[in-house]
Amino acid sequence: MPVHNEDIARIFDRIADLLEIEGDNPFRIRAYRNAARTLRELGMDVRKLVEQGEDLTTLPGIGRDLAAKIHEILDTGRCRALEKLEKKLPPELPELLRIPGLGPKRVHALYHELDIHTPEQLERAARDGRIRDLPGFGARTEARILETLHAHADTARRFKLAVAAQYAEPLVEYLQGVKGVERVEVAGSYRRAKETVGDLDVLAIAKNGDAVTRAFTRYDEVDSVLSRGPTRATVILGSGLQVDLRVVPRESYGAALYYFTGSRAHNIAVRRIAQKRGLKVNEYGVWRGDSRIAGDDEKKVLKAIGLPWIPPELRENRGEIEAARAGLLPDLVKLSDLRGDLHAHSRATDGHASILEMARAARAHGFEYLAITDHSRRLTVAHGLDRKRLLAQIETIDQLNDRLHGITLLKGIEVDILEDGRLDLPDAVLEKLDLVVGAVHSSFDLSRAKQTRRILRAMDNPYFTLLAHPTGRLIDRRAPYDVDMGRLIHHARQRGCYLELNAHPERLDLLDTHCQMAREEGVLVAVNSDAHSIADFDNLRFGIGQARRGWLEKKDVLNTRTLRQLRRLLARPRRNAGKG
């Protein structure tokens, strides 16, 4: 069965998790995590690099030992180092790592201090009040663990959008190569660009459906076949992802694509509109009595019931139908609208490429500008910049701009917002930068009032430009911190500063609903990659998907501006300091 980058990255993350539970060397742990990140950010399948005879040790963070493990996994689908670690620990222990909010350090404490190694033991200990006394936990964390356990028990496994794409795209390519197939597309939550997907709904046009479903069930990544018939089949891939294939005739393709794309709530609302017009809408078409009046094309399906085109990302029944009827649907932003990226890291902190390499990669993406925003000093794990190193980087960027053609580097910093709301570097340094990206990297458990005050105070700094990953969430790993987003957005408008939509697949933060709030308030959103390598700019497509779900148009996105327009906007926070 083919092995994808995500499969190898998952193994390396698992090794790192188990090593951290054991209390192993932090540098060894970090090496596995960096390797996992490199693989996820790689622009092509690592298997193809191996087939081309490329030396994997040229990849960031991949030494001889890790390269050998990659070869082993590609050749055998196994990793002996992981199997050895798993034998040393209780077999159920890694299950705790799947519970949101329980990272390896907390699992280490639970295991070594309370001998907890199953979710059932964890729940019992939380109910008995035994967790709160552990260092770094407390009564509030104990209560949250109980809430999370209950929620986790009812939640089916979901895949991050970018991970699902690793399996969806090769599958579509494979099906397109099957004889007689005219068209293939993935519908469902994947097409709506949701942050996570539970399964894949694949639609195909072909005259001989039986041949297509047979080829589908023989796909080399299929682990088990749940069902197969002449027009539909369901399989489970080796990754655990369920895929449903439906082969439909050309005259029904548009109706089926619409039916299997929209959320349930959206589809119900559309059917009600059709019913009021004496029509019936289903996956086979739009019907007046026994006559099909539309079906081959999505736009025709909508037109038949009196609606204009509604982009897939909006089909959530959150006002899009009313807006469509009133002619008020947004002209959604596109990836090609981006003129630059305002959040990127270099090797100076925790990036994997030099500033020059990042600039060239951004230029290759067609960007007019790129902001270098390495971490500030407080983030010691990222070797953050202090005053002296930042001033040196400013000089380096000025020198590079003198010889770079086709792109301009902006001088920035991703500065930590301290618990009291101060910024991690003095104003005397921040004033020398083109932009200051403020970020919360600690004290996630503050109360809603304290967390909100903390960020508001940071935004009051005259040099504060942009709030990075505003809720701090990591999908399926860390819940958003508790903050009054409405107040933050309103304050951003008063101050003239901006919010980020971080396109990293593990973040996709702002949430789509917060994007709508920002748009309504008139606060611009920057869709940034948070790039740590030259491959990370490719993640911007996922950020644009989230922006489209949030109803954002080109005019609502900060980095769709030209460099000249952008410079004027970046200066606004300093002009507006103290207002409001």
ZAMARGU-4260 file (C-alpha; in steps of 0.2 Angstrom, whole numbers, plus 5000, padded with zeros to 4 digits):
<rodrens>
0) 5000/5000/5000 | 5007/5017/4995 | 5014/5028/5009 | 5011/5046/5009 | 5021/5060/5018
5) 5007/5062/5031 | 5009/5043/5035 | 5027/5045/5039 | 5025/5061/5048 | 5012/5053/5059
10) 5024/5039/5063 | 5038/5052/5068 | 5025/5062/5078 | 5020/5046/5087 | 5039/5042/5091
15) 5041/5060/5098 | 5025/5058/5108 | 5031/5042/5116 | 5049/5048/5119 | 5041/5063/5128
20) 5030/5052/5138 | 5046/5043/5143 | 5055/5059/5147 | 5068/5057/5134 | 5081/5069/5127
25) 5071/5085/5121 | 5083/5087/5107 | 5079/5070/5100 | 5061/5073/5102 | 5062/5089/5093
30) 5072/5081/5079 | 5057/5069/5076 | 5044/5084/5077 | 5054/5094/5065 | 5056/5080/5053
35) 5037/5077/5053 | 5034/5095/5050 | 5046/5095/5035 | 5037/5080/5027 | 5020/5089/5029
40) 5027/5105/5021 | 5036/5096/5007 | 5029/5102/4990 | 5030/5084/4983 | 5028/5066/4988
45) 5044/5060/4997 | 5042/5043/4988 | 5045/5052/4971 | 5061/5060/4978 | 5067/5043/4983
50) 5062/5035/4966 | 5072/5050/4958 | 5087/5045/4968 | 5087/5061/4978 | 5097/5062/4994
55) 5084/5065/5008 | 5097/5072/5020 | 5096/5088/5010 | 5079/5091/5017 | 5078/5102/5032
60) 5079/5093/5048 | 5082/5076/5040 | 5099/5068/5045 | 5106/5051/5040 | 5096/5042/5054
65) 5079/5049/5049 | 5082/5047/5031 | 5085/5029/5034 | 5069/5028/5044 | 5060/5036/5029
70) 5067/5023/5017 | 5062/5009/5029 | 5044/5015/5031 | 5043/5018/5012 | 5049/5000/5009
75) 5040/4990/5022 | 5026/5002/5029 | 5034/4999/5046 | 5046/5007/5058 | 5056/4996/5070
80) 5060/5011/5081 | 5041/5015/5084 | 5037/4996/5087 | 5051/4995/5100 | 5045/5011/5109
85) 5027/5004/5109 | 5032/4988/5117 | 5040/4998/5132 | 5024/5007/5136 | 5006/5001/5140
90) 4998/4998/5124 | 4983/5009/5128 | 4993/5024/5133 | 4995/5032/5116 | 4976/5033/5116
95) 4977/5047/5128 | 4986/5058/5116 | 4971/5058/5105 | 4961/5067/5118 | 4962/5086/5114
100) 4971/5096/5127 | 4982/5081/5133 | 4999/5083/5126 | 5014/5072/5129 | 5019/5081/5144
105) 5003/5080/5153 | 5001/5061/5148 | 5019/5059/5155 | 5013/5066/5172 | 4997/5056/5172
110) 5006/5040/5168 | 5021/5042/5180 | 5012/5050/5195 | 4995/5042/5194 | 4998/5026/5184
115) 4984/5032/5171 | 4985/5024/5154 | 4967/5022/5148 | 4953/5035/5145 | 4943/5025/5157
120) 4956/5027/5171 | 4958/5046/5167 | 4939/5049/5168 | 4939/5040/5185 | 4953/5050/5192
125) 4945/5066/5186 | 4929/5061/5194 | 4938/5057/5210 | 4947/5074/5210 | 4965/5066/5210
130) 4971/5076/5194 | 4969/5093/5201 | 4984/5091/5213 | 4996/5087/5199 | 5009/5101/5195
135) 5002/5110/5179 | 4984/5104/5181 | 4972/5111/5194 | 4953/5110/5197 | 4949/5120/5181
140) 4960/5108/5170 | 4952/5093/5178 | 4935/5099/5174 | 4940/5103/5156 | 4947/5085/5155
145) 4930/5078/5160 | 4921/5089/5147 | 4933/5084/5133 | 4932/5065/5137 | 4913/5066/5135
150) 4914/5076/5119 | 4928/5065/5112 | 4918/5049/5115 | 4904/5056/5104 | 4916/5062/5090
155) 4920/5051/5075 | 4937/5053/5068 | 4940/5067/5056 | 4954/5072/5045 | 4962/5089/5043
160) 4958/5096/5026 | 4976/5096/5020 | 4978/5078/5026 | 4962/5073/5017 | 4969/5081/5001
165) 4984/5070/5001 | 4972/5055/4999 | 4959/5064/4988 | 4970/5071/4975 | 4979/5054/4970
170) 4962/5045/4970 | 4954/5058/4959 | 4969/5056/4947 | 4968/5037/4947 | 4949/5037/4943
175) 4952/5050/4929 | 4963/5037/4921 | 4950/5023/4922 | 4943/5020/4904 | 4926/5028/4901
180) 4927/5041/4915 | 4923/5058/4909 | 4924/5068/4925 | 4928/5066/4943 | 4926/5078/4958
185) 4926/5077/4977 | 4910/5084/4984 | 4905/5085/5003 | 4913/5095/5016 | 4930/5093/5007
190) 4923/5104/4992 | 4916/5116/5005 | 4934/5118/5012 | 4929/5114/5030 | 4944/5113/5042
195) 4941/5094/5044 | 4932/5081/5034 | 4924/5065/5041 | 4924/5056/5024 | 4925/5059/5005
200) 4911/5059/4993 | 4917/5056/4976 | 4906/5059/4960 | 4910/5052/4943 | 4902/5053/4925
205) 4904/5036/4916 | 4893/5025/4905 | 4899/5009/4912 | 4897/5012/4931 | 4901/4994/4935
210) 4918/4995/4928 | 4922/5011/4938 | 4916/5004/4954 | 4926/4989/4951 | 4942/4999/4948
215) 4939/5010/4963 | 4938/4995/4975 | 4955/4989/4967 | 4964/5005/4971 | 4980/5001/4979
220) 4976/5011/4995 | 4960/5002/4999 | 4961/4993/5015 | 4943/4986/5015 | 4928/4986/5004
225) 4912/4990/5013 | 4900/4989/4998 | 4900/4988/4979 | 4887/4989/4966 | 4885/4995/4948
230) 4884/5013/4952 | 4891/5015/4970 | 4904/5009/4981 | 4911/5012/4998 | 4929/5008/5004
235) 4940/5012/5019 | 4958/5017/5014 | 4973/5012/5024 | 4973/5029/5032 | 4956/5025/5040
240) 4947/5038/5028 | 4931/5032/5021 | 4927/5036/5003 | 4910/5034/4995 | 4910/5034/4976
245) 4894/5037/4965 | 4894/5035/4946 | 4880/5046/4939 | 4874/5050/4921 | 4879/5066/4913
250) 4861/5073/4914 | 4861/5071/4933 | 4879/5076/4937 | 4876/5094/4941 | 4861/5090/4953
255) 4871/5076/4961 | 4886/5087/4964 | 4875/5101/4971 | 4866/5088/4982 | 4882/5080/4989
260) 4891/5096/4992 | 4879/5107/5002 | 4877/5105/5020 | 4861/5096/5026 | 4854/5112/5032
265) 4858/5121/5016 | 4850/5107/5006 | 4834/5107/5016 | 4832/5126/5014 | 4835/5124/4995
270) 4822/5110/4994 | 4809/5120/5003 | 4811/5134/4990 | 4809/5122/4976 | 4793/5115/4984
275) 4785/5132/4985 | 4788/5133/4967 | 4780/5117/4964 | 4796/5108/4960 | 4806/5094/4968
280) 4825/5094/4970 | 4835/5078/4973 | 4852/5071/4967 | 4845/5066/4950 | 4839/5084/4945
285) 4825/5097/4947 | 4808/5090/4943 | 4791/5097/4938 | 4780/5082/4940 | 4789/5068/4930
290) 4799/5080/4919 | 4817/5084/4923 | 4819/5102/4920 | 4838/5104/4925 | 4851/5092/4931
295) 4867/5092/4921 | 4874/5108/4928 | 4874/5116/4945 | 4871/5133/4939 | 4856/5127/4929
300) 4849/5118/4945 | 4850/5134/4955 | 4843/5144/4941 | 4828/5132/4939 | 4822/5136/4957
305) 4826/5155/4955 | 4843/5156/4963 | 4860/5163/4956 | 4876/5153/4958 | 4881/5150/4976
310) 4899/5145/4979 | 4902/5128/4987 | 4911/5136/5002 | 4895/5146/5007 | 4883/5132/5007
315) 4880/5131/5026 | 4863/5139/5028 | 4871/5154/5036 | 4862/5168/5026 | 4869/5163/5009
320) 4852/5159/5002 | 4844/5176/5008 | 4859/5185/5001 | 4858/5176/4984 | 4839/5181/4983
325) 4844/5199/4987 | 4858/5199/4974 | 4870/5202/4989 | 4882/5187/4988 | 4900/5192/4990
330) 4913/5190/4975 | 4924/5178/4985 | 4943/5181/4986 | 4954/5169/4975 | 4971/5163/4978
335) 4977/5173/4963 | 4971/5189/4972 | 4985/5188/4985 | 5000/5200/4981 | 5011/5195/4995
340) 5012/5186/5012 | 5014/5195/5029 | 5020/5181/5040 | 5035/5170/5037 | 5050/5164/5046
345) 5068/5161/5042 | 5082/5150/5048 | 5086/5164/5060 | 5073/5157/5072 | 5063/5141/5068
350) 5062/5142/5050 | 5071/5130/5038 | 5077/5142/5024 | 5087/5158/5023 | 5079/5175/5021
355) 5085/5175/5003 | 5078/5157/4999 | 5061/5162/5006 | 5061/5178/4996 | 5065/5168/4980
360) 5051/5156/4984 | 5039/5170/4987 | 5043/5178/4971 | 5041/5161/4962 | 5023/5161/4968
365) 5021/5178/4960 | 5021/5188/4976 | 5026/5207/4975 | 5031/5207/4994 | 5035/5195/5008
370) 5036/5200/5027 | 5050/5191/5037 | 5042/5189/5054 | 5054/5178/5064 | 5049/5175/5083
375) 5054/5187/5097 | 5066/5182/5111 | 5053/5175/5123 | 5050/5160/5112 | 5066/5152/5117
380) 5061/5135/5109 | 5062/5144/5093 | 5078/5153/5097 | 5068/5170/5096 | 5077/5186/5091
385) 5082/5198/5105 | 5085/5217/5101 | 5103/5215/5095 | 5099/5200/5083 | 5083/5209/5076
390) 5093/5225/5073 | 5105/5214/5063 | 5091/5206/5053 | 5084/5223/5049 | 5101/5228/5041
395) 5102/5211/5032 | 5085/5214/5024 | 5089/5231/5019 | 5105/5224/5010 | 5094/5211/5002
400) 5082/5223/4995 | 5096/5233/4987 | 5099/5218/4976 | 5083/5208/4975 | 5072/5211/4959
405) 5054/5207/4957 | 5050/5206/4976 | 5052/5217/4991 | 5055/5211/5009 | 5046/5219/5023
410) 5054/5220/5040 | 5044/5212/5054 | 5043/5202/5069 | 5031/5189/5077 | 5032/5197/5094
415) 5025/5187/5109 | 5011/5195/5119 | 5016/5193/5137 | 5003/5189/5150 | 5000/5207/5155
420) 4998/5213/5137 | 5015/5220/5135 | 5025/5216/5119 | 5041/5206/5121 | 5052/5219/5113
425) 5054/5238/5117 | 5046/5251/5106 | 5062/5258/5101 | 5066/5242/5091 | 5048/5240/5085
430) 5047/5257/5077 | 5061/5252/5065 | 5050/5238/5057 | 5037/5239/5043 | 5025/5228/5053
435) 5023/5220/5070 | 5014/5204/5071 | 5008/5200/5089 | 5005/5183/5095 | 4999/5173/5110
440) 5011/5158/5113 | 5008/5155/5132 | 4995/5156/5146 | 4981/5149/5136 | 4971/5145/5151
445) 4968/5163/5157 | 4950/5168/5160 | 4940/5176/5146 | 4941/5193/5154 | 4960/5192/5157
450) 4964/5185/5140 | 4953/5198/5131 | 4961/5212/5142 | 4978/5205/5138 | 4976/5206/5119
455) 4967/5223/5119 | 4982/5230/5128 | 4994/5223/5116 | 4984/5230/5102 | 4985/5247/5110
460) 5004/5248/5107 | 5007/5261/5093 | 5017/5248/5083 | 5006/5234/5084 | 5000/5229/5066
465) 4992/5212/5065 | 4985/5199/5077 | 4992/5182/5072 | 4982/5166/5073 | 4969/5175/5084
470) 4961/5161/5094 | 4977/5150/5096 | 4968/5134/5092 | 4977/5119/5084 | 4964/5108/5076
475) 4961/5092/5086 | 4976/5096/5097 | 4972/5112/5107 | 4955/5121/5109 | 4954/5140/5106
480) 4958/5150/5121 | 4943/5159/5128 | 4942/5177/5122 | 4929/5189/5117 | 4932/5190/5098
485) 4918/5203/5096 | 4928/5215/5107 | 4944/5211/5098 | 4937/5215/5081 | 4929/5231/5087
490) 4945/5236/5095 | 4955/5232/5079 | 4943/5244/5069 | 4946/5258/5082 | 4964/5256/5082
495) 4966/5253/5063 | 4975/5236/5065 | 4971/5220/5057 | 4968/5201/5060 | 4977/5186/5053
500) 4969/5171/5045 | 4983/5159/5047 | 4983/5146/5033 | 4994/5133/5042 | 4983/5117/5040
505) 4984/5114/5059 | 4977/5132/5063 | 4966/5139/5049 | 4963/5153/5062 | 4953/5165/5061
510) 4937/5154/5061 | 4925/5156/5046 | 4912/5164/5057 | 4925/5177/5064 | 4930/5181/5046
515) 4912/5186/5044 | 4912/5197/5059 | 4928/5206/5054 | 4920/5209/5037 | 4904/5216/5044
520) 4915/5227/5056 | 4926/5233/5042 | 4942/5225/5049 | 4954/5219/5035 | 4960/5201/5037
525) 4978/5195/5031 | 4978/5178/5024 | 4996/5172/5028 | 5005/5156/5027 | 5015/5157/5043
530) 5029/5149/5032 | 5043/5140/5040 | 5050/5133/5024 | 5049/5137/5005 | 5035/5124/5003
535) 5024/5132/5015 | 5017/5145/5003 | 5007/5131/4995 | 4996/5131/5011 | 4989/5147/5006
540) 4976/5138/4996 | 4969/5131/5012 | 4969/5149/5020 | 4959/5155/5005 | 4947/5141/5007
545) 4944/5147/5025 | 4942/5165/5019 | 4929/5160/5006 | 4920/5151/5020 | 4920/5167/5029
550) 4913/5177/5015 | 4928/5187/5012 | 4930/5197/4996 | 4947/5203/4988 | 4944/5220/4996
555) 4942/5212/5013 | 4959/5205/5013 | 4974/5215/5017 | 4987/5207/5007 | 4978/5208/4991
560) 4984/5226/4990 | 4999/5232/4980 | 5015/5236/4990 | 5011/5255/4989 | 4994/5253/4995
565) 4999/5241/5008 | 5013/5252/5015 | 4999/5266/5018 | 4988/5253/5027 | 5003/5247/5038
570) 5006/5264/5044 | 4988/5266/5051 | 4990/5259/5068 | 5004/5271/5072 | 4993/5286/5066
575) 4978/5279/5076 | 4988/5275/5092 | 4978/5282/5107 | 4962/5285/5097 | 4945/5276/5103
</rodrens>
